[in-house]
Amino acid sequence: QKACKCTAYSRRAMLRASLLLLSARSAYAQPMAGDKCTFDATAGEPFEFGATFDVSASNKQTWVAQAVILKQYNEALNDDGEVIGWQENVVYADPEMKIVFYPTSGTAEEPFEAVHDCGAGVIEQDRETCLDVAEGTTITIPPTTGAGATQPLCYNIKFATTKLTSVFHLVTTNVDSVAIFAEHDPTEFERGGIGGIHYLMDVDTSAMGDDAALVALGAATPIEPVFQDGVDNAPEKEKPWGLAIGTSFLVNACTLIGVIFLAPAIKKVADKNPTTIFALANAFAAGALLAAAFYLMLYEATHLITDPVDTAKSETDADGEKTWSVESKEAGRSAWWGTMILLGFISANILETLVQAAVSKTSMGSKPDEEDVKPEVAPTTASLTTKVRVLCGILLGDFMHNLVDGIFIGAAFVGCNETVGWTIVAATIYHELAQEVSDYLVLTDPMQGNLKPFTALGLNFISGLSVVLGAIIVVGADPGDNANGRLLAFGGGVYVQIAATECFGRVNNTVKTMEMRVGTILAFAFGATAIGLALLDHEHC
């Protein structure tokens, strides 16, 4: 064993070669007519997906491909000579796909490797030479050995562009296991969330209408691959480490916003109009946060939270016909969604209570300051007790708050897409800018934090690094759709709380004139519009 330095790929190649030498007499495979058992390996394997499946449980199965509805711009002209413009279209990952069903003697690696080159040779041929198969067609998979044996064909299955779900009926009589070679990874055609169906289901839907077929597919048992080939040219889904961590550092840079107040000109304007700047910044942040919550986070959460799933029931009448009905579990999904939103809304209060309890316990053990002993002298700076309470409250609170922000950012990039991710980042930056301005002023106020400007900026930056930690945790853990949906619902609740109670609470406490009220309303609308523009090019998670 120590002397063997073969790679996994070379071992597989040797295994295939030895098995092919025996293929003429082996139960694994049968020689292909027209020398189809060879393929051009210089450009990699001619398929993205190759795997074995156990189909012995029944003689009929259903191959499924699903589409999504995308908003696309159509530059064509209608009957009136006008540009059609934006329209919703049914879009599959690809409109068609080459696929080969190759019966094997088993589902382990050896039977797959025995038919590998033959399957690759069949699927490698030009699409025009494959047999076109329309949606709803039945594909019979005959055995390759014994009575009735025929050679596998290259099928070019075409998906119905007017339907969200395309099905192809498989007949596997006398076939217990099959190797499937596909031009694309079939998971690319699975639609996540409610209504999502696995690509191979152990159910016969050939005699059902579209609605009944969808119910039956939702209740059927998915057939998972037993052995899956490590295809050389199959695209791997990369984790968005760069985006999540990079944007998290971008958010953390907001903690340095206080540096602008070191510029004499800005400091002069801020000292002259502190209430105006404070109110407009918070109104803008409130609009951005609420738009992110209601336009994106809370709505997307309803698509990702799919547990508990609906169950289907079938009843057989006197004539032997089956009728299907659905037992909805929508109440359970709504409970998860609503509970996470409420938990997110109250989480800030829970965190603040814990921080205050810890700070109060620390303050009780501290010795009184000179100002505490001589109350008749008017203090010009904060007491030690006050500084401890303010610093712990601001810095520890920011640490936990930014950690949660990082979790939301990571969940958006991992569970959704770049559009949603960048939108969450933008909303986070908006409210962080307003929040960090407030934090800086509190930390440098002689009667509160009493810190020097650069000390305040440094401590604020360090506490804000937790946003990067939160993103790393989520990207590394790679939670599933349900977990991402619950995180988005929780984040939506947090954003609603920050916008409605903190940001707009500050606005209501500082705005006193009609002009300022109009200004904050406009700032709120501008913040909401800035986030709402993301909907123009939005796709579901």
C-alpha positions as CSV (number, residue, x, y, z in Angstrom):
1,Q,0.0,0.0,0.0
2,K,2.9,2.4,0.8
3,A,4.3,1.8,-2.7
4,C,1.0,2.7,-4.5
5,K,0.9,6.3,-5.4
6,C,-1.9,6.1,-7.9
7,T,-4.4,9.0,-8.0
8,A,-8.2,8.3,-7.6
9,Y,-8.7,9.3,-11.2
10,S,-6.0,6.8,-12.5
11,R,-7.4,4.0,-10.3
12,R,-10.9,4.7,-11.8
13,A,-9.4,4.7,-15.3
14,M,-7.7,1.4,-14.7
15,L,-10.9,-0.1,-13.3
16,R,-12.8,1.0,-16.3
17,A,-10.3,-0.4,-18.7
18,S,-10.2,-3.8,-17.0
19,L,-14.0,-4.0,-16.8
20,L,-14.4,-3.0,-20.5
21,L,-12.1,-5.9,-21.5
22,L,-14.6,-8.2,-19.9
23,S,-17.7,-6.4,-21.1
24,A,-18.5,-8.7,-23.9
25,R,-19.0,-11.6,-21.5
26,S,-19.9,-9.6,-18.4
27,A,-23.3,-8.9,-16.9
28,Y,-22.3,-5.4,-16.3
29,A,-22.5,-4.1,-19.9
30,Q,-23.0,-5.1,-23.5
31,P,-20.8,-3.9,-26.4
32,M,-22.3,-1.0,-28.2
33,A,-22.9,-0.9,-31.9
34,G,-21.0,1.7,-33.9
35,D,-18.1,1.8,-31.4
36,K,-20.0,4.0,-28.9
37,C,-18.0,2.6,-26.0
38,T,-15.2,5.2,-26.6
39,F,-15.3,9.0,-26.2
40,D,-13.0,11.9,-26.6
41,A,-11.6,12.5,-23.1
42,T,-9.3,15.4,-24.1
43,A,-12.0,17.9,-23.2
44,G,-13.1,16.1,-20.0
45,E,-16.1,13.9,-19.6
46,P,-19.0,14.8,-21.9
47,F,-21.6,15.0,-19.1
48,E,-21.9,16.9,-15.8
49,F,-23.8,14.2,-13.9
50,G,-23.4,10.5,-13.7
51,A,-24.8,8.2,-11.0
52,T,-26.5,4.9,-10.3
53,F,-30.1,4.5,-9.0
54,D,-32.0,1.7,-7.4
55,V,-35.3,1.5,-9.3
56,S,-36.3,-2.0,-8.1
57,A,-39.2,-0.8,-5.9
58,S,-41.5,-0.2,-8.9
59,N,-41.6,-0.5,-12.6
60,K,-42.5,3.2,-13.3
61,Q,-40.9,6.4,-12.1
62,T,-41.1,10.1,-13.0
63,W,-38.2,12.4,-14.1
64,V,-38.9,16.0,-13.1
65,A,-37.5,19.3,-14.1
66,Q,-38.8,22.6,-12.7
67,A,-38.5,26.2,-13.8
68,V,-38.7,29.6,-12.1
69,I,-40.6,32.7,-13.1
70,L,-38.3,35.5,-14.0
71,K,-39.0,39.1,-14.8
72,Q,-37.3,39.7,-18.2
73,Y,-37.2,42.6,-20.6
74,N,-38.6,41.9,-24.1
75,E,-37.5,44.3,-26.8
76,A,-39.8,42.8,-29.4
77,L,-42.8,44.8,-30.6
78,N,-46.4,43.9,-30.0
79,D,-49.3,44.2,-32.5
80,D,-49.5,48.0,-31.8
81,G,-45.9,48.5,-32.7
82,E,-44.9,49.1,-29.1
83,V,-42.0,47.5,-27.2
84,I,-43.4,44.7,-25.0
85,G,-41.1,45.6,-22.1
86,W,-41.0,43.8,-18.8
87,Q,-42.8,40.5,-18.6
88,E,-42.8,37.4,-16.5
89,N,-41.5,34.3,-18.2
90,V,-41.2,30.6,-17.3
91,V,-37.4,30.0,-17.4
92,Y,-35.6,26.6,-17.1
93,A,-31.9,26.4,-16.3
94,D,-31.7,25.1,-20.0
95,P,-34.5,24.6,-22.4
96,E,-33.3,21.0,-23.2
97,M,-30.9,18.4,-22.0
98,K,-29.2,15.3,-23.3
99,I,-29.6,12.2,-21.1
100,V,-28.8,8.5,-21.2
101,F,-30.4,5.7,-19.1
102,Y,-28.0,2.7,-19.0
103,P,-29.2,-0.4,-17.0
104,T,-26.5,-1.9,-14.8
105,S,-26.2,-5.1,-12.6
106,G,-26.0,-3.1,-9.4
107,T,-25.6,0.4,-7.9
108,A,-22.0,0.2,-6.6
109,E,-19.0,1.9,-8.2
110,E,-17.9,-1.2,-10.2
111,P,-21.2,-1.6,-12.3
112,F,-21.1,2.2,-13.0
113,E,-17.5,2.1,-14.1
114,A,-18.2,-0.8,-16.4
115,V,-20.8,1.2,-18.4
116,H,-19.1,4.6,-17.9
117,D,-17.3,4.8,-21.3
118,C,-20.3,3.4,-23.1
119,G,-22.6,5.9,-21.5
120,A,-20.2,8.7,-22.2
121,G,-19.9,7.6,-25.8
122,V,-23.6,7.7,-26.3
123,I,-24.2,11.1,-24.7
124,E,-21.2,12.6,-26.5
125,Q,-22.9,12.5,-29.9
126,D,-24.3,15.7,-31.4
127,R,-27.7,16.8,-30.1
128,E,-29.2,16.5,-33.6
129,T,-28.6,12.8,-33.6
130,C,-30.3,12.3,-30.2
131,L,-34.0,11.4,-30.0
132,D,-36.1,14.5,-29.1
133,V,-38.5,13.8,-26.3
134,A,-41.3,16.2,-25.5
135,E,-42.6,16.9,-22.0
136,G,-45.0,14.3,-20.8
137,T,-43.6,11.5,-23.0
138,T,-42.9,8.0,-21.8
139,I,-39.3,6.7,-22.0
140,T,-39.0,2.9,-21.8
141,I,-35.6,1.7,-20.4
142,P,-35.1,-1.9,-21.7
143,P,-32.4,-4.1,-20.2
144,T,-29.1,-4.3,-22.2
145,T,-28.7,-8.1,-21.6
146,G,-31.1,-11.0,-21.9
147,A,-34.3,-11.2,-23.8
148,G,-35.5,-8.0,-25.4
149,A,-32.1,-6.3,-24.9
150,T,-31.5,-3.1,-26.9
151,Q,-28.8,-0.5,-26.8
152,P,-29.4,2.7,-24.8
153,L,-30.3,5.8,-26.7
154,C,-29.3,9.4,-26.3
155,Y,-32.5,11.3,-25.5
156,N,-32.8,15.0,-25.8
157,I,-35.5,15.9,-23.4
158,K,-37.3,19.2,-24.1
159,F,-38.9,21.1,-21.2
160,A,-42.3,22.8,-21.6
161,T,-41.7,26.5,-21.7
162,T,-45.3,27.2,-20.6
163,K,-45.3,25.1,-17.5
164,L,-43.4,25.4,-14.2
165,T,-42.9,21.7,-13.9
166,S,-42.0,19.3,-16.8
167,V,-42.3,15.5,-16.3
168,F,-41.1,12.5,-18.2
169,H,-42.5,9.1,-17.5
170,L,-40.0,6.2,-17.1
171,V,-40.8,2.5,-17.5
172,T,-38.1,0.2,-15.9
173,T,-39.7,-3.2,-16.3
174,N,-37.1,-5.9,-15.6
175,V,-34.5,-3.2,-14.7
176,D,-33.6,-3.0,-11.0
177,S,-30.7,-0.5,-11.3
178,V,-29.7,2.1,-13.8
179,A,-26.8,4.5,-14.5
180,I,-28.0,7.9,-15.6
181,F,-25.7,10.2,-17.6
182,A,-27.0,13.8,-17.9
183,E,-25.7,16.8,-19.8
184,H,-26.4,19.0,-16.8
185,D,-26.6,18.4,-13.1
186,P,-30.4,17.6,-12.6
187,T,-30.3,19.6,-9.3
188,E,-30.1,22.7,-11.5
189,F,-33.7,22.0,-12.4
190,E,-34.9,21.7,-8.9
191,R,-36.9,24.6,-7.5
192,G,-36.3,25.1,-3.8
193,G,-38.9,26.1,-1.3
194,I,-42.6,25.3,-1.3
195,G,-43.5,23.2,-4.4
196,G,-40.0,22.1,-5.0
197,I,-39.7,18.5,-6.3
198,H,-36.7,16.1,-6.5
199,Y,-35.6,15.3,-10.1
200,L,-36.4,11.5,-9.8
201,M,-39.5,10.4,-8.0
202,D,-40.8,6.8,-7.4
203,V,-44.4,7.4,-8.6
204,D,-46.3,6.9,-11.9
205,T,-48.0,10.1,-13.0
206,S,-48.6,9.1,-16.6
207,A,-52.4,8.8,-16.2
208,M,-52.8,12.0,-14.0
209,G,-53.6,15.5,-14.9
210,D,-51.2,18.3,-14.1
211,D,-52.7,19.2,-10.7
212,A,-53.1,15.6,-9.6
213,A,-49.5,14.8,-10.7
214,L,-48.1,17.7,-8.7
215,V,-49.9,16.5,-5.6
216,A,-48.7,12.9,-6.2
217,L,-45.1,14.0,-6.8
218,G,-45.1,16.0,-3.6
219,A,-46.2,12.9,-1.6
220,A,-43.9,10.4,-3.4
221,T,-40.6,9.1,-2.3
222,P,-37.5,10.7,-4.0
223,I,-35.0,8.3,-5.5
224,E,-31.5,9.4,-4.5
225,P,-28.3,8.4,-6.3
226,V,-26.5,5.5,-4.7
227,F,-23.1,6.0,-6.3
228,Q,-22.3,9.3,-8.0
229,D,-19.3,9.8,-10.2
230,G,-16.8,12.6,-9.4
231,V,-17.3,14.2,-12.8
232,D,-14.2,16.2,-13.8
233,N,-16.1,19.1,-15.5
234,A,-19.0,19.3,-13.2
235,P,-19.2,22.9,-11.8
236,E,-18.8,23.0,-8.0
237,K,-20.9,25.4,-6.0
238,E,-18.5,27.8,-4.4
239,K,-19.2,29.3,-1.1
240,P,-19.4,33.1,-1.2
241,W,-16.5,33.6,1.2
242,G,-15.1,36.7,-0.6
243,L,-18.4,38.5,-0.9
244,A,-19.6,37.8,2.6
245,I,-16.3,38.7,4.3
246,G,-15.5,41.6,2.0
247,T,-19.0,43.2,2.4
248,S,-18.8,42.6,6.2
249,F,-15.5,44.6,6.3
250,L,-17.3,47.3,4.3
251,V,-20.0,47.4,6.9
252,N,-17.5,47.5,9.7
253,A,-15.8,50.5,8.0
254,C,-18.9,52.5,9.0
255,T,-17.6,52.4,12.6
256,L,-15.0,55.0,11.5
257,I,-17.7,57.5,10.3
258,G,-16.9,59.6,13.4
259,V,-13.6,60.6,11.7
260,I,-15.4,63.1,9.6
261,F,-16.1,65.2,12.7
262,L,-12.4,65.8,13.0
263,A,-12.5,67.9,9.9
264,P,-13.0,71.5,11.0
265,A,-15.6,72.4,8.3
266,I,-17.8,69.4,9.0
267,K,-17.4,69.8,12.8
268,K,-18.6,73.4,12.4
269,V,-21.7,72.3,10.5
270,A,-22.4,69.5,12.9
271,D,-22.0,71.8,15.9
272,K,-24.3,74.3,14.3
273,N,-27.0,71.8,13.1
274,P,-26.7,68.7,15.2
275,T,-30.4,68.0,15.4
276,T,-31.0,68.4,11.7
277,I,-28.2,66.0,10.7
278,F,-29.2,63.5,13.4
279,A,-32.9,63.5,12.4
280,L,-32.4,63.2,8.6
281,A,-29.8,60.4,9.0
282,N,-32.1,58.4,11.2
283,A,-35.2,58.9,9.0
284,F,-33.2,57.8,5.9
285,A,-32.0,54.7,7.8
286,A,-35.5,53.9,9.0
287,G,-36.8,53.9,5.4
288,A,-34.0,51.7,4.2
289,L,-34.4,49.2,7.0
290,L,-38.2,48.8,6.6
291,A,-37.9,48.5,2.9
292,A,-35.3,45.8,3.2
293,A,-37.5,44.0,5.8
294,F,-40.8,44.1,3.9
295,Y,-39.6,44.1,0.3
296,L,-37.0,41.3,0.6
297,M,-36.3,39.6,3.9
298,L,-39.8,38.8,5.3
299,Y,-41.2,37.9,1.8
300,E,-38.2,35.7,0.9
301,A,-38.5,34.0,4.2
302,T,-41.9,32.7,3.3
303,H,-40.4,30.9,0.2
304,L,-37.5,29.4,2.1
305,I,-39.4,28.1,5.2
306,T,-40.9,24.9,3.8
307,D,-41.1,22.8,7.0
308,P,-43.5,21.3,7.9
309,V,-44.3,20.2,4.3
310,D,-47.8,19.5,3.0
311,T,-48.7,15.9,2.9
312,A,-50.8,14.1,0.2
313,K,-53.4,11.5,0.8
314,S,-54.8,9.1,-1.8
315,E,-58.1,7.2,-1.6
316,T,-59.2,4.4,-3.9
317,D,-62.9,4.4,-5.0
318,A,-65.0,1.4,-5.9
319,D,-63.7,1.4,-9.5
320,G,-60.1,1.2,-8.3
321,E,-59.3,4.8,-9.3
322,K,-57.2,6.9,-7.0
323,T,-58.1,10.4,-5.9
324,W,-55.6,12.7,-4.3
325,S,-56.0,15.4,-1.6
326,V,-53.6,17.7,0.2
327,E,-53.3,18.1,3.9
328,S,-52.0,21.6,4.3
329,K,-49.3,22.3,6.9
330,E,-49.4,26.1,6.2
331,A,-50.2,26.8,9.9
332,G,-46.9,25.3,11.0
333,R,-44.9,27.3,8.4
334,S,-46.7,30.5,9.4
335,A,-45.9,29.7,13.1
336,W,-42.2,29.5,12.3
337,W,-42.3,32.6,10.2
338,G,-44.2,34.7,12.7
339,T,-42.3,33.4,15.8
340,M,-38.9,34.3,14.3
341,I,-40.1,37.8,13.4
342,L,-41.4,38.4,16.9
343,L,-38.2,37.0,18.4
344,G,-36.1,39.3,16.2
345,F,-38.2,42.3,17.2
346,I,-37.8,41.6,20.9
347,S,-34.2,40.4,20.8
348,A,-32.7,43.9,21.1
349,N,-34.6,44.4,24.4
350,I,-33.5,41.1,25.7
351,L,-29.9,41.9,24.8
352,E,-30.1,45.3,26.4
353,T,-31.5,43.8,29.6
354,L,-28.7,41.3,29.9
355,V,-26.1,44.0,29.2
356,Q,-27.6,46.3,31.8
357,A,-27.7,43.5,34.3
358,A,-24.0,42.8,33.8
359,V,-23.1,46.5,33.9
360,S,-25.1,47.1,37.0
361,K,-23.5,44.2,38.8
362,T,-20.0,45.6,37.9
363,S,-21.0,49.2,38.9
364,M,-22.2,48.1,42.3
365,G,-18.7,46.9,43.2
366,S,-16.9,50.0,42.1
367,K,-15.7,52.7,44.5
368,P,-17.4,56.1,44.4
369,D,-15.7,58.8,42.5
370,E,-14.6,62.1,44.0
371,E,-17.7,63.6,42.3
372,D,-19.9,61.1,44.1
373,V,-18.4,62.2,47.5
374,K,-18.8,65.9,46.8
375,P,-22.1,66.2,45.0
376,E,-22.2,70.0,45.7
377,V,-19.4,70.5,43.0
378,A,-20.9,70.5,39.5
379,P,-19.1,67.8,37.4
380,T,-17.5,68.6,34.1
381,T,-16.8,65.0,33.1
382,A,-18.5,61.7,33.5
383,S,-17.9,59.7,36.7
384,L,-16.2,56.3,36.5
385,T,-19.5,54.6,37.1
386,T,-21.1,56.5,34.2
387,K,-18.2,55.8,31.9
388,V,-18.3,52.0,32.7
389,R,-22.0,51.9,32.1
390,V,-21.9,53.8,28.8
391,L,-18.8,52.1,27.4
392,C,-20.1,48.6,28.2
393,G,-23.5,49.4,26.9
394,I,-22.3,50.9,23.6
395,L,-19.4,48.6,22.9
396,L,-20.9,45.3,24.0
397,G,-24.2,46.1,22.5
398,D,-22.5,47.0,19.2
399,F,-20.6,43.7,19.3
400,M,-23.7,41.6,19.5
401,H,-25.7,43.8,17.1
402,N,-23.0,43.6,14.4
403,L,-22.6,39.9,15.0
404,V,-26.3,39.5,14.1
405,D,-25.8,41.8,11.1
406,G,-23.0,39.6,9.8
407,I,-25.2,36.5,10.2
408,F,-27.9,38.2,8.1
409,I,-25.4,39.2,5.4
410,G,-23.9,35.7,5.3
411,A,-27.4,34.1,5.1
412,A,-28.4,36.4,2.2
413,F,-25.4,35.5,0.1
414,V,-25.5,31.7,1.0
415,G,-29.2,31.1,0.9
416,C,-30.3,33.7,-1.7
417,N,-28.3,35.5,-4.3
418,E,-26.0,38.4,-4.9
419,T,-28.8,40.9,-5.5
420,V,-30.4,40.1,-2.1
421,G,-27.0,40.0,-0.4
422,W,-25.9,43.4,-1.7
423,T,-29.3,44.9,-0.8
424,I,-29.0,43.6,2.8
425,V,-25.5,45.1,2.9
426,A,-26.8,48.5,1.7
427,A,-29.5,48.5,4.3
428,T,-27.1,47.6,7.0
429,I,-24.7,50.3,6.0
430,Y,-27.4,52.9,6.0
431,H,-28.5,52.2,9.5
432,E,-25.0,51.6,10.7
433,L,-23.9,55.1,9.5
434,A,-26.7,56.7,11.5
435,Q,-26.1,54.4,14.5
436,E,-22.3,54.9,14.5
437,V,-22.6,58.7,14.4
438,S,-24.8,58.5,17.5
439,D,-22.3,56.1,19.1
440,Y,-19.3,58.3,18.4
441,L,-21.0,61.4,19.8
442,V,-21.9,59.4,23.0
443,L,-18.5,57.9,23.4
444,T,-16.7,61.3,23.1
445,D,-19.2,63.3,25.1
446,P,-17.4,64.4,28.3
447,M,-20.5,63.7,30.3
448,Q,-21.0,60.1,29.0
449,G,-18.1,58.1,27.5
450,N,-15.5,60.9,27.9
451,L,-13.1,59.2,25.4
452,K,-10.6,60.9,23.1
453,P,-11.7,60.8,19.4
454,F,-9.1,58.2,18.2
455,T,-9.7,56.0,21.2
456,A,-13.5,56.0,20.5
457,L,-12.9,55.2,16.9
458,G,-10.5,52.4,17.7
459,L,-12.8,50.7,20.3
460,N,-15.8,51.2,18.0
461,F,-13.9,49.5,15.1
462,I,-12.8,46.6,17.2
463,S,-16.4,45.9,18.6
464,G,-17.7,46.1,15.0
465,L,-15.4,43.3,13.8
466,S,-18.1,40.9,15.0
467,V,-19.9,41.5,11.7
468,V,-17.1,39.6,10.0
469,L,-17.4,36.8,12.6
470,G,-21.1,36.5,12.0
471,A,-20.6,36.2,8.2
472,I,-17.9,33.6,8.6
473,I,-20.1,31.5,10.9
474,V,-23.0,31.3,8.5
475,V,-20.9,30.7,5.3
476,G,-18.9,28.0,7.1
477,A,-22.0,26.3,8.5
478,D,-23.9,26.6,5.2
479,P,-27.4,26.2,6.6
480,G,-30.2,24.8,4.5
481,D,-33.2,26.7,3.0
482,N,-35.3,26.4,6.2
483,A,-32.5,27.7,8.4
484,N,-31.8,30.6,6.0
485,G,-35.5,31.4,5.8
486,R,-35.8,31.6,9.6
487,L,-32.7,33.7,9.8
488,L,-34.1,36.1,7.3
489,A,-37.4,36.3,9.2
490,F,-35.5,36.9,12.4
491,G,-33.5,39.6,10.7
492,G,-36.6,41.2,9.3
493,G,-38.0,41.4,12.9
494,V,-34.7,43.0,14.1
495,Y,-34.8,45.5,11.2
496,V,-38.4,46.5,11.9
497,Q,-37.5,47.0,15.6
498,I,-34.5,49.2,14.8
499,A,-36.3,51.2,12.2
500,A,-39.6,51.7,14.1
501,T,-38.5,52.1,17.7
502,E,-34.8,53.3,17.6
503,C,-34.4,55.3,14.3
504,F,-37.8,56.8,14.1
505,G,-37.9,57.1,17.9
506,R,-34.9,59.4,17.6
507,V,-36.6,61.3,14.8
508,N,-39.8,61.9,16.8
509,N,-37.8,63.0,19.8
510,T,-35.8,65.6,17.9
511,V,-38.1,67.0,15.2
512,K,-40.0,70.0,16.4
513,T,-40.8,72.1,13.3
514,M,-42.9,71.5,10.2
515,E,-40.0,72.0,7.9
516,M,-38.0,69.3,9.7
517,R,-41.0,66.9,9.6
518,V,-41.3,67.3,5.9
519,G,-37.5,66.8,5.5
520,T,-37.6,63.6,7.6
521,I,-40.5,62.2,5.5
522,L,-38.6,62.9,2.3
523,A,-35.5,61.3,3.8
524,F,-37.5,58.2,4.8
525,A,-39.0,57.9,1.3
526,F,-35.5,58.3,-0.2
527,G,-34.1,55.5,2.0
528,A,-37.0,53.2,1.1
529,T,-36.7,53.9,-2.6
530,A,-33.0,53.2,-2.6
531,I,-33.7,49.7,-1.4
532,G,-36.9,49.2,-3.4
533,L,-34.9,49.7,-6.6
534,A,-33.4,46.3,-6.1
535,L,-36.8,44.8,-6.9
536,L,-36.4,45.8,-10.6
537,D,-33.8,43.0,-11.0
538,H,-34.9,40.7,-8.2
539,E,-35.0,36.9,-8.3
540,H,-36.3,34.6,-5.5
541,C,-33.8,32.9,-3.3
